[in-house]
Amino acid sequence: MGDRHYPDGTLLGRARVPGFDHPRIVTVRNDELIDITVMGFALVRDIAESGRAAEHVRTAPGVSLGSVDAVLANSVALDASKPSLLSPIDMQAIKASGVTFVVSLLERVIEEQARGDKARADSLRGEILELIGMDLSELVPGSATAMKVKDALIAKGVWSQYLEVGIGPDAEIFTKGQPMSSVGYGAEVGLHPVSSWNNPEPEVALLVTSKGEIIGATLGNDVNLRDVEGRSALLLGKAKDNNASASLGPFIRLFDGDFTLETVKQSEIALRVEGQDGFVLEGHSSMNQISRTPESLVAATIGGHHQYPDGLVLYLGTMFAPVKDRDGVGKGFTHKLGDVVSISTSELGTLSNTVNLSTKCPPWTYGASHLLRDLAQANLL
């Protein structure tokens, strides 16, 4: 990939293009962004549901919108006279799974026990690690061994709702946002203004059809309010679903002969946060450390118990939990406005966003009804 923010492969995305009221469907060929919007395939949803998504994207006729690098740059600068990228999905439900890595599990337990008090987090971290006394990453959730660990922790009085979904039989699956609400590469990502302890969550997100078939992947930032979620599990909606709190991109990479779900399972995800105060935070997340398989998480989301006729994207969770002190010893990490968050893998490229308050990010005003009306008026449905 070199210094490029996008990978090779069969890429699918959406762009805002001058002269059009509706988003355009795009791909990448020879380092140029190609508009492949045509009747019947004017939605990412329709391409995904066609049963031949990768073939269509590779062979569809198209028109160049210029170099991908120029469009990526303008996705930050936002000159309305030039194309810019949007989130690469449209009608899909936006779902997420949580507590799928042992490090994430530990930090969620700390959040619950500390109840939003950052000062207690460091001492709790050491106490809980000593109490657990084994590597939870070796446990198969729901297994007999996992249930023995559960019983031991209950006996010691530290069983947690996070441990339940981390090693218990049922995965945590929640709604991250509504269809059309996610933001893309270069956009601002939003923090609810009530939060004073929050962090990025660098993740892989899967593109899943209405039949439950996994056909591609992209990068995601599942922006999280640690203090709000730590106060109560019933505040998960407030902690997770706010204006501009779900970022995806830069493109969906569709599965083909060179890129498969097995590739995703071996991905190494890099995170870099650069603050205007000079603070830099770096971390890595290895998908091969996930405790629940991507297939099992998808099966927990869609099936006979729940259908998604327009398909979905599913954030797979993160093992990265930032604990590096930012404003003093023991104060831990939290975002500051203006932070630039970059999430990268060699297989999926780089997703970069700038942190702002949800109340200051551009409001979400273009929904499914607007999109369908615009496509109908353009005779693309």
C-alpha positions in Angstrom: 0.0 0.0 0.0 2.9 2.3 0.6 1.8 5.8 1.7 -1.6 5.4 0.1 -4.7 5.6 2.3 -6.4 2.9 0.2 -5.5 -0.6 -0.7 -5.4 -2.6 -3.9 -8.4 -4.9 -4.5 -12.1 -4.6 -5.5 -13.1 -1.4 -3.7 -16.7 0.0 -3.4 -17.7 3.3 -2.0 -19.8 6.4 -2.2 -18.9 10.0 -3.1 -20.4 13.4 -3.1 -20.0 14.7 -6.7 -20.8 18.3 -7.9 -23.8 18.5 -10.2 -25.6 15.5 -8.5 -28.2 15.7 -5.7 -27.6 12.1 -4.6 -24.4 10.2 -3.6 -22.6 8.4 -6.5 -21.4 4.8 -6.4 -17.6 4.7 -6.9 -14.7 2.3 -7.2 -10.9 2.6 -7.8 -9.1 1.7 -11.0 -5.5 2.6 -11.7 -5.4 5.1 -8.8 -8.4 7.0 -10.1 -11.9 7.2 -8.5 -14.4 5.9 -11.0 -18.2 6.7 -10.9 -20.0 3.5 -11.7 -23.6 4.6 -10.8 -26.1 3.0 -13.2 -29.8 2.2 -13.0 -30.4 -0.8 -10.8 -27.0 -0.4 -9.1 -27.3 3.1 -7.7 -27.2 1.8 -4.1 -24.5 0.0 -2.3 -27.3 -2.0 -0.9 -28.4 -3.2 -4.4 -24.9 -4.1 -5.4 -24.4 -6.1 -2.2 -27.7 -7.9 -2.7 -27.0 -8.7 -6.3 -25.1 -11.9 -5.6 -22.3 -10.7 -7.8 -21.0 -7.6 -6.1 -17.3 -8.0 -6.8 -17.9 -9.0 -10.4 -20.2 -6.0 -11.0 -17.7 -3.5 -9.4 -14.8 -4.9 -11.5 -16.7 -4.8 -14.8 -19.2 -1.9 -14.6 -18.6 1.0 -17.0 -17.6 4.2 -15.4 -16.3 7.8 -15.5 -13.2 9.1 -13.8 -13.7 11.6 -11.1 -9.9 12.3 -10.8 -7.2 10.8 -8.7 -8.1 9.0 -5.5 -5.5 11.0 -3.6 -7.1 14.3 -4.7 -10.6 13.1 -3.6 -9.2 11.9 -0.3 -7.6 15.3 0.3 -10.8 17.1 -0.6 -12.7 14.8 1.8 -10.9 16.7 4.5 -10.8 20.1 2.9 -14.5 19.8 1.6 -14.4 22.1 -1.4 -17.9 21.7 -2.7 -16.8 22.2 -6.3 -14.8 18.9 -6.1 -15.7 15.3 -5.3 -15.3 14.0 -1.8 -15.9 10.6 -0.2 -18.8 9.6 2.0 -19.4 6.6 4.2 -19.2 3.6 1.9 -22.6 2.2 2.9 -26.2 3.5 2.5 -29.3 1.5 3.4 -27.6 -1.1 5.6 -28.3 -1.3 9.3 -25.3 -0.2 11.4 -24.7 -2.8 14.1 -21.8 -3.5 16.5 -20.5 -6.2 18.7 -18.7 -5.4 22.0 -16.3 -7.0 24.4 -14.9 -9.4 21.9 -11.3 -9.1 23.0 -9.8 -9.8 26.4 -8.2 -6.3 26.7 -11.5 -4.7 25.9 -13.2 -7.0 28.3 -10.8 -6.0 31.2 -11.3 -2.3 30.4 -15.1 -2.7 30.3 -15.1 -4.3 33.8 -12.9 -1.5 35.0 -15.4 1.1 33.6 -18.3 -0.6 35.4 -16.4 -1.0 38.7 -15.0 2.6 38.6 -18.3 4.1 37.5 -16.7 6.8 35.5 -14.0 7.7 38.1 -10.7 7.7 36.2 -8.7 7.9 39.4 -9.8 4.4 40.4 -9.1 2.8 37.1 -5.4 2.0 37.5 -5.8 0.3 40.9 -8.8 -1.7 39.8 -6.9 -2.9 36.7 -4.2 -4.5 38.8 -6.7 -6.0 41.3 -8.9 -7.6 38.6 -5.9 -9.0 36.7 -4.7 -10.6 40.0 -8.1 -12.0 40.7 -8.7 -13.5 37.3 -5.4 -15.4 37.5 -5.4 -16.7 34.0 -5.4 -15.6 30.3 -9.1 -15.1 29.4 -8.1 -14.9 25.7 -7.7 -18.7 25.9 -11.3 -19.2 27.0 -14.0 -20.2 24.5 -17.0 -18.1 25.3 -19.8 -20.3 26.6 -17.6 -23.3 27.1 -17.6 -25.4 30.3 -14.2 -23.9 31.3 -15.6 -20.4 30.8 -18.5 -21.2 33.0 -16.1 -22.4 35.7 -14.3 -19.1 35.6 -17.7 -17.4 35.7 -18.6 -19.3 38.9 -15.3 -18.4 40.5 -15.7 -14.7 39.8 -19.3 -14.7 41.0 -18.1 -16.3 44.3 -15.5 -13.5 44.7 -18.2 -10.9 44.1 -16.7 -9.4 40.9 -18.9 -10.8 38.2 -19.8 -8.2 35.7 -22.2 -7.6 32.8 -19.1 -7.2 30.7 -17.7 -10.6 31.8 -21.1 -12.1 30.9 -20.9 -11.1 27.3 -17.1 -11.6 27.2 -17.0 -15.2 28.2 -20.7 -16.2 28.6 -22.8 -17.9 25.9 -24.3 -14.7 24.3 -22.4 -12.0 22.4 -23.1 -8.3 22.9 -24.8 -7.0 19.7 -26.2 -3.5 19.6 -27.3 -0.9 17.2 -24.5 1.6 16.6 -26.6 4.0 14.4 -29.4 4.2 11.9 -29.0 3.6 8.1 -27.5 6.6 6.4 -26.1 8.1 9.6 -22.5 7.0 9.4 -19.7 9.3 8.3 -16.7 8.6 6.0 -13.1 9.3 5.5 -12.1 12.9 6.4 -15.3 13.7 8.2 -15.5 14.9 11.8 -16.5 12.3 14.4 -18.7 13.4 17.3 -18.5 13.2 21.1 -21.6 13.9 23.2 -20.8 17.1 25.1 -21.6 15.5 28.5 -18.6 13.2 28.2 -15.2 13.9 29.8 -13.7 10.3 29.4 -13.9 8.9 25.9 -11.9 7.1 23.2 -11.7 5.9 19.7 -12.4 2.2 19.0 -10.5 1.1 15.9 -12.3 -1.9 14.3 -12.9 -3.9 11.3 -16.6 -3.8 10.1 -18.1 -6.5 7.9 -20.5 -6.0 5.0 -23.3 -8.6 5.4 -26.2 -9.2 3.0 -29.8 -9.8 3.9 -29.1 -13.6 3.7 -26.3 -13.3 6.3 -23.5 -13.7 3.7 -20.3 -11.8 4.6 -19.1 -10.2 1.3 -16.6 -7.6 2.3 -15.0 -5.5 5.0 -14.1 -1.9 5.8 -12.5 0.0 8.7 -14.6 1.7 11.5 -14.3 4.0 14.4 -16.9 3.0 17.0 -16.6 6.2 19.0 -17.2 5.4 22.7 -18.0 7.5 25.8 -16.3 5.5 28.6 -17.7 7.5 31.4 -21.3 7.3 30.2 -21.2 3.6 29.5 -19.4 3.0 32.7 -22.2 4.6 34.7 -24.8 2.1 33.5 -25.3 -0.5 30.8 -28.7 1.1 30.2 -26.9 4.2 28.9 -25.3 2.3 26.0 -27.4 4.1 23.5 -26.2 7.5 24.8 -22.6 6.3 24.9 -22.7 4.9 21.4 -25.3 6.5 19.2 -24.8 10.2 18.7 -24.4 12.5 15.7 -21.3 11.5 13.7 -20.3 8.8 16.2 -20.0 6.0 13.6 -17.3 6.3 11.1 -16.6 3.9 8.2 -14.3 3.8 5.2 -12.5 4.8 3.2 -14.0 2.0 1.0 -15.5 -1.4 1.4 -13.1 -4.0 0.1 -15.2 -6.8 -1.4 -14.1 -10.4 -1.1 -12.6 -12.0 -4.1 -9.8 -14.5 -4.8 -7.1 -12.4 -3.2 -9.1 -11.0 -0.2 -11.3 -13.2 2.0 -12.7 -13.5 5.5 -9.6 -15.4 6.4 -7.5 -12.4 5.4 -9.6 -10.3 7.8 -9.0 -12.7 10.6 -5.3 -12.1 10.4 -5.4 -8.3 10.0 -3.3 -6.1 12.2 -5.0 -2.8 13.0 -2.9 0.3 13.8 -4.3 3.3 15.6 -2.8 6.8 15.8 -4.2 9.8 17.6 -2.5 13.1 17.0 -3.7 16.0 19.2 -3.3 19.7 18.6 -1.5 19.7 22.0 1.3 17.6 20.6 0.0 14.4 22.3 0.4 11.2 20.2 -1.2 7.9 21.1 -0.4 4.8 19.1 -1.7 1.3 19.5 -2.3 -2.0 17.6 -5.1 -4.5 17.6 -4.7 -8.1 16.2 -7.8 -9.7 14.8 -6.4 -13.1 15.5 -6.9 -12.4 19.2 -10.6 -12.1 18.9 -12.4 -14.4 21.3 -15.6 -14.9 19.2 -15.2 -15.6 15.5 -16.6 -13.1 13.0 -19.0 -15.8 11.7 -20.4 -16.3 15.2 -20.9 -12.6 15.7 -22.7 -12.3 12.3 -24.9 -15.4 13.3 -25.7 -13.7 16.6 -26.9 -10.6 14.6 -28.8 -11.9 11.7 -30.8 -15.2 11.2 -34.1 -16.7 12.0 -34.3 -14.5 15.1 -33.7 -11.2 13.3 -33.8 -10.2 9.6 -32.2 -7.2 7.9 -33.8 -6.9 4.4 -31.2 -4.2 3.3 -28.3 -6.0 4.9 -26.0 -4.6 7.6 -22.5 -3.7 8.6 -21.2 -5.1 11.8 -18.4 -3.6 13.8 -16.4 -6.5 15.2 -15.1 -4.9 18.4 -11.6 -3.9 19.4 -8.8 -5.2 21.7 -7.4 -1.6 22.0 -8.1 0.2 25.2 -6.2 3.4 25.7 -4.6 3.9 29.1 -1.7 6.2 28.3 -1.8 9.3 30.5 -2.5 12.5 28.7 -2.9 15.3 31.2 -1.0 13.9 34.2 -0.1 10.8 36.0 -3.1 8.6 36.6 -5.5 10.6 34.5 -5.5 8.2 31.6 -6.5 9.0 28.0 -9.4 11.0 26.8 -10.0 12.9 23.6 -9.6 16.6 23.0 -11.3 18.5 20.3 -9.2 18.6 17.1 -7.7 15.1 17.7 -7.0 13.4 14.3 -7.7 9.7 14.6 -6.2 7.4 11.9 -7.1 3.7 11.8 -5.0 1.6 9.3 -4.5 -1.9 8.0 -2.6 -2.9 4.9 -5.6 -4.8 3.6 -8.2 -2.0 4.1 -6.3 1.3 3.9 -6.6 4.2 6.3 -9.7 5.8 7.9 -8.9 9.2 9.2 -11.3 11.6 11.1 -11.1 14.7 13.3 -12.8 14.8 16.7 -15.4 17.4 17.5 -18.5 17.6 19.7 -21.6 15.9 18.2 -23.4 19.2 18.6 -20.7 20.9 16.5 -20.4 18.3 13.7 -22.5 18.8 10.6 -26.0 17.6 11.5 -27.3 14.5 9.9 -30.0 15.8 7.5 -29.9 13.4 4.5 -31.7 10.2 5.2 -33.1 7.2 3.4 -36.2 9.1 2.2 -34.1 11.9 0.7 -31.9 9.4 -1.1 -34.7 7.4 -2.6 -36.5 10.5 -3.8 -33.3 11.8 -5.4 -32.6 8.5 -7.1 -36.2 8.3 -8.4 -36.0 11.8 -9.8 -32.8 10.8 -11.5 -34.5 7.7 -13.0 -31.9 5.4 -11.2 -34.3 3.2 -9.3 
